[in-house]
Amino acid sequence: MSGPGVSTLEGMTESTSSYCTPEPGPKLEPAAEGPFASCVLCQEPTEYPESTKGITLCPVCEWQEAQRNACSG
């Protein structure tokens, strides 16, 4: 189907075709031994050291947050 007003996918780059894919955040290194940071949502211990700056999530909350932020497309 072509004609005026009909757009095609020609010329789209991968960066424009995956617009809902979030850019990866900084990778945090898991702590080898405690003390561990608490999850900001459920207060369970995380795998990250207490000195980690920013939001720390436990694996369960991290997974649930990823599901909420995933493309629904």
Secondary structure, DSSP 4 states (H G I P E B T S, - for coil): --STT---STT--HHHHTTTSPPP-PPPPPPSSSPEEEPTTT--EEEEETT--S----HHHHHHHHHHHS---
